[in-house]
Amino acid sequence: MELSGTVSASQIQGIDGGQVSPGKPNSIQDRVYSIGYAILLAVSFSVWFIAIHAPLWLDETVTFSVISRGFGQIIARQGGLASPTYYYILLLWTKIAGTSEIALRIPSILAMLAASYLVYLAARELFDRDAALIAAVVFSAHPYIIFESIDTRPYAFGALAVSLAILLLVRLRNSDSNLLAGSFGAASAVIVYFQLLFGAILPALAFCFVVLKMRNRKTFLQQFTVAFASFTLAFLPVIPGLLFIFRTKGSHVFDAPPKLLDLAWTLAPGFLIHALVITALVAAASRKIDLSNRIGISRVLLCTSLALVPLLILFGLSIFTPLHIFVARYQLVAIPGIALLWGSILNRIDSRLIRLLFCAAVVSSSAYYYFHAPSSTIHGYTWKYALEIAEKNASTDNAAVVICSDLVEADHMPMPIGEAVKDSPLFSPLSYYKLSVPVVGLPRALNDEAKRVGTGFVREAARRQERFLALAYFPSYDTLRWLASAASETHEVRLLGQNNDIMILEFTPRAQPGTPHLP
C-alpha cells in the first residue's frame, strides 16, 4: 500500500472528533495565509465603523430612554419586553464614557468582536484553521452583523451569548465534564436575557446536545440533567417577560409577512452566494472539491440545525400567526450557525488559495458596497433632523408640537399628558433630541385615542388662536391628514419640511375659514 503523496488538510480530520496533526507546516506559507486572513478580517471589521457617527435611530433612542432615569427606573421603563441585563451594562458604561452616540455604541462593538472570536473558536473545534477563519469572515461580513455591531440595542450581546453557548456545545462533544455541561445550560438561558425571541435557537441547541452526546447513554443522562438544571435556574428570571409577550402579543404586530426569498437572503446574502458560485466553479475546474471529506454526520447536523431551526421558527411564526417577527434584528440569532454552515461548505474545497480568494471576494464585495453607498453612513432613520427643524421653528413663539408616536405599542396605551410626553418611552426620540416647547402625544395609528386627544387639542388651539406644528413618520400620515381636516376652519396648513420620511406640518391661525391643501 502506497503511503506517499499529498494529504489534504480536510482528509486528515477524524470522522467526528478531533483533528490529526498534518505534521510540520510550511511556516512561510502559513504566515502568508495568516496575514491574508488577518487583513480580510480587519477590513470586514472596519466596515462596522462607517456609520458610527450617525445619529441614533428610533430603537436606539428607546434604549437611551430606558436608561435615562437611572438604575432604579430601568425595569419600569423597559416595558416588560426583555431582561434589564443589557440596560444595566449600558448605564454602567455611560457613567464611564458618557452618552454621545459613539460612546453608546462601543459596548455593542466590543460584544460583537468577542462574538466573532467565539465563532472562530467554535469553528476551530469542528474544522481546520482556514475553515474556521472563513466562518469568522462570513460572520463579520454579514449585513445583519454589520448593522447590529454598532446598534445601541441588546442584539450584539445576544449574538455573543449565542456564540458562547455554541462554543460550549461543540466542546461538549468529547468531554464528560459536568461543569462544562452546567456552563452550557446556563449560557443557553442567558441568550434570552438580551432578546426573548432569541429563544428560537434553544430547540436547536437541545437537539444538537442530544445528537452529540447520545452515544454514551450514561454520560448523556448525567450531563443532560446538569445542563437542564442549570438552564432552568438561569431561565427563571425571564419567565415574567415571556408571559408579558403572550398577554400583549396583539400590540407587537409589525411588518408584513416574510417571503421565502427573505429566508434565502439571510442564509446567503447576494455577495456570499455569488462568491460561492465562482469559487465552486474554480475549484471544480482545478479538481479541488473534496467530496470524500468525511466531516461527520453530527457536525453536519449541528451546523445545519443552528442555522436553520431558529430561522424556520421565526419564519413559521411570521407566516402562520399575526406576530410578524421575521426581521433582521431577530434573525441575528441564526448568524453564528450560518457562519459555521458556510465554514463546513468551504471545508470541502481542498485548496487554501481558493478558500482565501473566496474570503477576499466576500470581503471586497462587502467593503466596496458599504464604503461607496451613501446610505451606509446612516444607521437607520433618525428623528434628529426633523426635531431640530421643529425646535428652531416652534421656539420662536413657544408653539406646541403634536407628535405621533413611532412605536406600535402606543396604539394600545393611553397617551401621556404635558411634560410626561417628553419623558415617555413611547416618544423616546425626545429623550435624546430635546424639544423645549410643549409637546402633545398621539398614537401611531389613527384610532379613537388619536382622535380624542387630537380633537381636544385642535379645539383649544382654535380657541386661543395659536400656531402649532405636527410631526409624524410615514405610517402616521393619515393622522396628519385628519388633523389638517379637523383644523381646516381655523388654521392654514403648509409643509414645513420632510426628513427621513418624517413630515413636519405648520398650522397657522387663519383669518378666514377655508380648506387647506395638504401636500
C-alpha positions as CSV (number, residue, x, y, z in Angstrom):
1,M,0.0,0.0,0.0
2,E,1.5,3.3,-1.1
3,L,1.6,5.9,1.7
4,S,3.4,8.7,-0.1
5,G,1.7,11.6,-1.8
6,T,-0.1,14.8,-0.8
7,V,-2.6,14.6,2.0
8,S,-5.1,17.5,2.2
9,A,-6.0,19.3,5.5
10,S,-9.6,18.1,5.2
11,Q,-8.5,14.4,4.7
12,I,-6.6,14.3,7.9
13,Q,-9.6,15.2,10.0
14,G,-11.3,12.5,12.1
15,I,-14.7,11.3,11.2
16,D,-16.4,13.0,14.0
17,G,-13.9,14.2,16.6
18,G,-10.7,16.0,16.8
19,Q,-8.1,16.6,14.1
20,V,-4.9,14.8,13.4
21,S,-1.8,17.0,13.1
22,P,-0.6,17.2,9.5
23,G,3.0,17.4,10.5
24,K,5.3,20.3,10.3
25,P,3.6,23.1,8.4
26,N,5.2,25.3,5.8
27,S,5.9,28.2,8.1
28,I,6.3,30.8,5.4
29,Q,3.2,29.7,3.6
30,D,1.2,29.7,6.9
31,R,2.4,33.2,7.6
32,V,1.3,34.4,4.2
33,Y,-2.2,32.9,4.6
34,S,-2.4,34.1,8.2
35,I,-1.6,37.7,7.1
36,G,-4.1,37.4,4.3
37,Y,-6.9,36.4,6.7
38,A,-5.9,39.0,9.2
39,I,-6.2,41.7,6.6
40,L,-9.5,40.5,5.4
41,L,-10.9,40.3,9.0
42,A,-9.6,43.8,9.7
43,V,-11.3,45.1,6.5
44,S,-14.6,43.4,7.4
45,F,-14.4,44.9,10.9
46,S,-13.6,48.4,9.5
47,V,-17.0,48.3,7.7
48,W,-18.7,48.3,11.0
49,F,-17.4,51.8,11.8
50,I,-18.7,53.6,8.7
51,A,-21.9,54.8,10.4
52,I,-20.6,55.0,14.0
53,H,-21.0,58.8,13.9
54,A,-24.6,58.6,12.7
55,P,-27.4,60.0,14.8
56,L,-29.4,57.5,16.9
57,W,-32.3,55.8,15.1
58,L,-35.6,55.2,16.7
59,D,-34.8,52.0,18.6
60,E,-31.6,53.4,19.9
61,T,-33.4,56.3,21.4
62,V,-35.7,53.7,23.1
63,T,-32.6,52.3,24.7
64,F,-31.5,55.8,25.9
65,S,-35.0,56.5,27.2
66,V,-34.9,53.3,29.3
67,I,-31.6,54.2,31.0
68,S,-32.2,58.0,31.2
69,R,-33.7,57.9,34.7
70,G,-31.0,55.7,36.3
71,F,-30.8,52.2,37.6
72,G,-33.9,52.4,39.8
73,Q,-36.2,53.1,36.8
74,I,-34.9,50.6,34.2
75,I,-37.3,47.8,35.0
76,A,-40.3,50.1,35.0
77,R,-39.3,51.9,31.7
78,Q,-38.3,48.8,29.6
79,G,-41.9,47.8,29.4
80,G,-41.5,44.1,30.3
81,L,-40.3,43.0,26.8
82,A,-36.8,42.0,27.8
83,S,-34.5,41.4,30.7
84,P,-32.8,44.5,32.0
85,T,-29.3,43.0,31.8
86,Y,-28.2,45.0,28.7
87,Y,-29.6,48.2,30.1
88,Y,-27.7,47.8,33.4
89,I,-24.5,47.1,31.4
90,L,-25.0,50.2,29.2
91,L,-25.9,52.5,32.0
92,L,-22.8,51.5,33.9
93,W,-20.7,52.1,30.8
94,T,-22.2,55.6,30.3
95,K,-21.0,56.5,33.8
96,I,-17.5,56.0,32.5
97,A,-17.7,57.0,28.8
98,G,-20.7,59.4,28.6
99,T,-23.7,59.4,26.4
100,S,-22.5,60.5,23.0
101,E,-23.7,58.5,20.0
102,I,-20.2,56.9,19.7
103,A,-19.9,56.1,23.5
104,L,-23.4,54.5,23.5
105,R,-22.3,52.2,20.6
106,I,-18.9,51.0,21.9
107,P,-20.4,48.2,24.2
108,S,-22.1,46.6,21.1
109,I,-18.9,46.8,19.1
110,L,-16.9,45.1,21.9
111,A,-19.6,42.4,22.3
112,M,-19.7,41.7,18.5
113,L,-15.9,41.5,18.3
114,A,-16.0,38.9,21.1
115,A,-18.8,37.0,19.3
116,S,-16.7,36.9,16.2
117,Y,-13.8,35.4,18.1
118,L,-16.1,32.8,19.8
119,V,-17.5,31.8,16.3
120,Y,-13.9,31.3,15.2
121,L,-13.1,29.1,18.3
122,A,-16.3,27.0,17.7
123,A,-15.5,26.5,14.1
124,R,-11.9,25.6,15.0
125,E,-13.3,22.8,17.1
126,L,-15.1,21.5,14.1
127,F,-12.9,22.2,11.1
128,D,-9.4,23.2,10.2
129,R,-8.0,26.6,10.8
130,D,-8.7,28.1,7.4
131,A,-12.4,26.9,7.5
132,A,-12.7,28.5,11.0
133,L,-11.3,31.8,9.7
134,I,-13.8,31.6,6.8
135,A,-16.6,31.2,9.4
136,A,-15.3,34.3,11.2
137,V,-15.2,36.3,8.0
138,V,-18.7,35.3,6.9
139,F,-20.0,36.2,10.4
140,S,-18.3,39.6,10.5
141,A,-19.2,40.5,6.9
142,H,-22.9,39.5,7.1
143,P,-25.1,42.6,6.7
144,Y,-27.1,41.9,9.9
145,I,-23.9,41.8,11.9
146,I,-22.6,45.0,10.3
147,F,-25.7,46.8,11.3
148,E,-26.1,45.4,14.8
149,S,-22.3,45.8,15.6
150,I,-22.9,49.5,16.3
151,D,-26.5,49.4,17.3
152,T,-27.3,50.7,20.8
153,R,-29.5,47.7,21.4
154,P,-29.1,44.3,23.2
155,Y,-28.6,42.3,20.0
156,A,-24.8,42.3,19.8
157,F,-24.8,40.9,23.4
158,G,-27.4,38.3,22.3
159,A,-25.1,37.3,19.4
160,L,-22.3,37.0,22.0
161,A,-24.4,34.8,24.2
162,V,-25.4,32.6,21.3
163,S,-21.8,32.2,20.2
164,L,-20.7,31.3,23.7
165,A,-23.4,28.6,24.0
166,I,-22.4,27.1,20.7
167,L,-18.7,27.0,21.7
168,L,-19.6,25.2,24.9
169,L,-21.8,22.8,23.0
170,V,-19.1,21.8,20.5
171,R,-16.6,21.4,23.3
172,L,-19.0,19.0,25.0
173,R,-18.7,16.6,22.1
174,N,-15.5,15.0,23.5
175,S,-15.9,16.0,27.2
176,D,-17.5,14.2,30.1
177,S,-17.3,17.4,32.3
178,N,-20.4,18.2,34.3
179,L,-19.0,21.7,34.9
180,L,-18.9,22.2,31.1
181,A,-22.5,20.8,30.8
182,G,-23.7,23.2,33.5
183,S,-22.0,26.1,31.9
184,F,-23.7,25.2,28.6
185,G,-27.1,25.1,30.2
186,A,-26.6,28.4,31.9
187,A,-25.2,30.1,28.8
188,S,-28.2,28.9,26.8
189,A,-30.6,30.5,29.2
190,V,-28.6,33.8,29.2
191,I,-29.3,34.1,25.5
192,V,-32.9,35.2,26.2
193,Y,-31.6,37.8,28.8
194,F,-30.8,40.0,25.8
195,Q,-33.7,39.2,23.5
196,L,-36.6,36.9,24.3
197,L,-37.1,36.0,20.7
198,F,-33.6,34.7,20.5
199,G,-35.0,31.7,22.4
200,A,-35.8,30.4,18.9
201,I,-32.3,28.8,19.0
202,L,-33.0,26.8,22.1
203,P,-34.6,23.9,20.4
204,A,-31.6,23.7,18.0
205,L,-29.2,23.7,21.0
206,A,-31.1,21.0,22.7
207,F,-31.3,18.8,19.6
208,C,-27.6,19.2,18.9
209,F,-26.8,18.3,22.5
210,V,-28.7,15.1,22.1
211,V,-27.1,14.2,18.8
212,L,-23.6,14.9,20.1
213,K,-23.9,13.1,23.4
214,M,-26.5,10.3,23.0
215,R,-23.8,7.7,22.0
216,N,-22.7,7.4,25.6
217,R,-26.0,6.9,27.5
218,K,-24.6,7.1,31.0
219,T,-22.7,10.3,30.3
220,F,-25.5,11.7,28.3
221,L,-28.1,11.4,31.1
222,Q,-25.7,12.8,33.7
223,Q,-24.7,15.8,31.6
224,F,-28.3,16.4,30.4
225,T,-29.5,16.5,34.0
226,V,-26.8,19.0,35.0
227,A,-27.4,21.2,31.9
228,F,-31.1,21.2,32.3
229,A,-30.9,22.1,35.9
230,S,-28.6,25.0,35.3
231,F,-30.7,26.1,32.4
232,T,-33.9,26.1,34.5
233,L,-32.3,28.1,37.3
234,A,-30.9,30.7,34.9
235,F,-34.1,30.9,32.9
236,L,-36.5,31.6,35.8
237,P,-35.9,35.4,35.8
238,V,-37.1,35.8,32.2
239,I,-40.4,33.9,32.6
240,P,-42.4,37.1,33.5
241,G,-41.2,38.7,30.3
242,L,-42.4,35.7,28.2
243,L,-45.8,35.8,29.9
244,F,-46.0,39.6,29.2
245,I,-45.3,39.0,25.5
246,F,-48.1,36.3,25.3
247,R,-50.5,38.6,27.2
248,T,-49.8,41.6,24.9
249,K,-49.0,39.8,21.6
250,G,-51.5,41.9,19.7
251,S,-49.6,45.1,20.5
252,H,-46.3,43.9,19.0
253,V,-47.5,43.2,15.4
254,F,-45.5,44.9,12.8
255,D,-44.1,44.5,9.2
256,A,-45.6,42.3,6.5
257,P,-45.3,38.5,6.4
258,P,-42.0,37.4,5.0
259,K,-41.3,35.6,1.7
260,L,-39.1,32.6,1.0
261,L,-36.7,35.0,-0.7
262,D,-36.2,36.7,2.7
263,L,-35.3,33.4,4.2
264,A,-32.8,32.6,1.5
265,W,-31.2,36.0,1.6
266,T,-30.5,35.6,5.3
267,L,-28.7,32.3,4.7
268,A,-26.8,33.6,1.7
269,P,-26.8,37.4,1.0
270,G,-26.1,38.2,-2.6
271,F,-22.3,38.8,-2.4
272,L,-21.9,35.5,-0.5
273,I,-23.8,33.3,-3.0
274,H,-22.0,35.0,-5.9
275,A,-18.6,34.3,-4.3
276,L,-19.6,30.7,-3.6
277,V,-20.6,30.1,-7.2
278,I,-17.4,31.5,-8.6
279,T,-15.3,29.6,-6.0
280,A,-17.1,26.3,-6.7
281,L,-16.5,26.7,-10.5
282,V,-12.8,27.5,-10.0
283,A,-12.5,24.6,-7.5
284,A,-14.3,22.2,-9.8
285,A,-12.1,23.2,-12.8
286,S,-9.0,22.6,-10.8
287,R,-10.3,19.5,-9.2
288,K,-10.1,20.8,-5.7
289,I,-13.5,19.9,-4.5
290,D,-13.1,17.1,-1.9
291,L,-16.4,15.3,-1.7
292,S,-14.7,12.4,0.1
293,N,-14.1,14.6,3.1
294,R,-15.9,12.8,6.0
295,I,-16.6,15.6,8.5
296,G,-19.1,13.5,10.4
297,I,-22.9,13.5,10.4
298,S,-23.1,15.0,13.8
299,R,-21.2,18.1,12.7
300,V,-23.3,18.4,9.6
301,L,-26.5,18.2,11.7
302,L,-25.0,20.7,14.2
303,C,-24.2,23.4,11.7
304,T,-27.4,22.9,9.7
305,S,-29.6,22.9,12.8
306,L,-28.0,26.0,14.3
307,A,-28.5,27.9,11.1
308,L,-32.0,26.7,10.0
309,V,-34.0,25.9,13.1
310,P,-34.2,29.4,14.6
311,L,-34.8,30.9,11.2
312,L,-37.6,28.4,10.4
313,I,-39.2,29.1,13.8
314,L,-39.3,32.8,13.3
315,F,-40.4,32.4,9.7
316,G,-43.2,30.0,10.6
317,L,-44.5,32.3,13.4
318,S,-44.5,35.2,11.0
319,I,-46.4,33.2,8.3
320,F,-49.0,31.4,10.4
321,T,-49.6,34.0,13.2
322,P,-50.1,37.8,13.3
323,L,-46.8,38.1,15.2
324,H,-44.6,39.1,12.2
325,I,-41.2,38.8,13.7
326,F,-39.1,37.7,10.8
327,V,-37.0,40.9,10.8
328,A,-33.2,41.3,10.6
329,R,-32.6,42.0,14.3
330,Y,-34.3,38.8,15.4
331,Q,-32.8,36.7,12.6
332,L,-29.4,37.7,14.0
333,V,-29.8,34.7,16.4
334,A,-29.0,32.4,13.4
335,I,-26.0,34.1,12.1
336,P,-23.4,32.2,14.2
337,G,-24.9,29.0,13.0
338,I,-25.0,30.3,9.4
339,A,-21.3,31.2,9.7
340,L,-20.5,27.6,10.8
341,L,-22.5,26.2,8.0
342,W,-20.5,28.3,5.5
343,G,-17.3,27.1,7.1
344,S,-18.4,23.5,6.7
345,I,-19.3,24.1,3.0
346,L,-15.9,25.7,2.2
347,N,-14.2,22.9,4.2
348,R,-14.9,20.7,1.1
349,I,-12.6,22.8,-1.0
350,D,-9.1,21.3,-0.9
351,S,-7.1,24.4,-1.7
352,R,-6.0,27.0,0.7
353,L,-5.6,29.6,-2.1
354,I,-9.1,29.1,-3.4
355,R,-10.5,29.4,0.1
356,L,-8.6,32.6,0.7
357,L,-9.8,34.0,-2.6
358,F,-13.4,33.2,-1.6
359,C,-12.9,35.3,1.6
360,A,-11.3,38.0,-0.4
361,A,-14.2,38.1,-2.8
362,V,-16.7,38.3,0.1
363,V,-14.9,41.0,2.0
364,S,-14.1,43.1,-1.0
365,S,-17.7,43.0,-2.3
366,S,-19.0,43.9,1.1
367,A,-16.4,46.7,1.7
368,Y,-16.9,48.1,-1.8
369,Y,-20.7,48.4,-1.3
370,Y,-20.6,49.8,2.2
371,F,-17.8,52.3,1.5
372,H,-19.5,53.6,-1.6
373,A,-23.2,53.5,-0.8
374,P,-24.4,56.9,0.5
375,S,-26.9,55.1,2.8
376,S,-24.0,53.3,4.6
377,T,-23.3,56.5,6.7
378,I,-26.8,56.4,8.0
379,H,-27.7,54.0,10.8
380,G,-31.4,53.6,10.4
381,Y,-33.8,56.5,10.1
382,T,-33.5,59.2,12.7
383,W,-35.8,61.8,14.2
384,K,-32.9,64.1,15.0
385,Y,-33.1,66.4,12.0
386,A,-36.9,66.7,12.0
387,L,-36.9,67.6,15.7
388,E,-34.2,70.2,15.0
389,I,-36.4,71.8,12.4
390,A,-39.3,71.7,14.8
391,E,-37.3,73.2,17.7
392,K,-35.9,76.0,15.5
393,N,-39.4,76.9,14.2
394,A,-41.5,76.4,17.3
395,S,-39.2,78.0,19.9
396,T,-39.7,81.5,18.4
397,D,-43.2,81.7,19.9
398,N,-43.3,78.6,22.1
399,A,-45.7,76.9,19.7
400,A,-46.9,73.4,20.7
401,V,-45.7,70.4,18.7
402,V,-48.0,67.5,18.1
403,I,-46.1,64.2,17.6
404,C,-47.3,60.8,16.6
405,S,-45.5,58.1,18.4
406,D,-43.4,55.9,16.2
407,L,-43.9,52.7,18.3
408,V,-46.7,50.3,17.6
409,E,-47.2,49.7,21.3
410,A,-48.6,53.3,21.5
411,D,-51.7,52.2,19.7
412,H,-52.7,50.2,22.7
413,M,-51.9,52.6,25.5
414,P,-53.3,55.9,26.9
415,M,-51.3,58.9,25.8
416,P,-49.2,60.7,28.4
417,I,-50.1,64.4,29.0
418,G,-48.0,67.5,29.4
419,E,-44.3,67.2,30.3
420,A,-44.8,63.4,30.7
421,V,-44.8,63.1,26.9
422,K,-41.1,64.1,26.7
423,D,-40.2,61.6,29.4
424,S,-42.3,58.7,28.0
425,P,-40.5,55.8,26.2
426,L,-43.4,56.0,23.7
427,F,-41.8,59.2,22.5
428,S,-38.2,58.1,23.0
429,P,-36.6,60.4,20.4
430,L,-37.4,63.3,22.7
431,S,-35.3,61.8,25.5
432,Y,-32.1,62.3,23.4
433,Y,-33.0,65.0,21.0
434,K,-34.8,67.6,23.1
435,L,-37.7,69.9,22.5
436,S,-38.0,73.0,24.7
437,V,-41.6,73.7,23.6
438,P,-44.9,72.0,24.7
439,V,-45.5,68.6,23.2
440,V,-48.8,66.7,22.6
441,G,-48.5,63.0,22.0
442,L,-50.7,60.9,19.7
443,P,-50.7,57.1,19.0
444,R,-49.0,55.8,15.8
445,A,-52.3,54.8,14.2
446,L,-55.4,57.0,13.6
447,N,-57.5,55.3,16.2
448,D,-60.1,56.5,18.7
449,E,-57.4,57.7,21.2
450,A,-55.7,59.8,18.5
451,K,-59.0,61.4,17.5
452,R,-59.9,62.1,21.1
453,V,-56.6,63.7,22.0
454,G,-56.3,65.5,18.6
455,T,-59.8,66.9,18.7
456,G,-59.4,68.3,22.2
457,F,-56.1,69.9,21.2
458,V,-57.3,71.4,18.0
459,R,-60.3,73.0,19.7
460,E,-58.1,74.6,22.3
461,A,-55.6,75.8,19.7
462,A,-58.5,77.3,17.7
463,R,-60.0,79.0,20.8
464,R,-56.6,80.6,21.6
465,Q,-55.7,81.3,18.0
466,E,-52.4,79.6,18.5
467,R,-50.0,78.3,15.9
468,F,-48.7,74.7,16.2
469,L,-46.6,72.1,14.4
470,A,-47.3,68.4,13.8
471,L,-44.8,65.6,13.1
472,A,-45.3,62.1,12.0
473,Y,-43.4,59.2,10.4
474,F,-45.0,57.8,7.2
475,P,-47.2,55.1,9.0
476,S,-48.9,58.1,10.7
477,Y,-49.5,60.3,7.7
478,D,-53.3,59.5,7.9
479,T,-53.3,61.2,11.3
480,L,-51.7,64.4,9.8
481,R,-54.4,64.4,7.1
482,W,-57.0,64.0,9.7
483,L,-55.5,66.9,11.8
484,A,-55.5,69.1,8.7
485,S,-59.1,68.4,8.1
486,A,-60.1,68.8,11.8
487,A,-58.3,72.3,11.8
488,S,-59.4,73.3,8.3
489,E,-61.8,76.0,9.5
490,T,-59.4,77.7,11.9
491,H,-55.8,77.1,10.6
492,E,-53.9,77.1,7.4
493,V,-51.5,74.2,6.8
494,R,-48.2,74.1,5.0
495,L,-45.4,71.6,4.7
496,L,-42.6,72.9,6.8
497,G,-40.2,70.1,6.0
498,Q,-39.7,66.4,5.4
499,N,-36.7,64.4,6.6
500,N,-36.2,60.6,6.8
501,D,-39.9,60.2,5.9
502,I,-40.9,62.3,8.9
503,M,-43.3,65.0,7.8
504,I,-43.5,68.4,9.5
505,L,-46.6,70.5,9.1
506,E,-47.2,74.0,10.3
507,F,-50.7,75.0,11.4
508,T,-51.1,78.8,11.3
509,P,-54.4,80.5,12.6
510,R,-56.4,81.9,9.7
511,A,-58.5,85.0,9.5
512,Q,-61.0,83.5,7.1
513,P,-62.2,79.9,7.3
514,G,-61.3,77.7,4.4
515,T,-60.0,74.3,3.4
516,P,-56.2,73.8,3.3
517,H,-54.4,71.6,0.9
518,L,-52.1,69.0,2.5
519,P,-49.0,68.4,0.3
